[in-house]
Amino acid sequence: MISMIYELKNKYGISITEGENFKQAMYNGRLTDSEEQLREKIELGAKHYPGKDLLIGTYESDETSPALFAYAVIIPVHG
């Protein structure tokens, strides 16, 4: 996934920052999204917010959830 993120950084000429929760979910195998789903989310964010940098965060389950999940969330960074 990391190489795909760098590829999209270059393709769109933007900064894509991996948030700490995203990194932890990805490295611990809790990320629910596939690489293709993550690619689609990043590209959608880049197209809807042209020229804006993006942050990859997560929306995660908590202790009350019947199933564990960690979905990637793309957040435009207005700087």
Buried (B, 14 or more C-beta within 10 A) or exposed (E): BEEEBEEBBEEBEBEBBBBEBBBBBBEEEBBBBEEEEBBEBBBEBBEEBEEBBBBBBBEBBEEEEEEEBBBBBBBBEEE
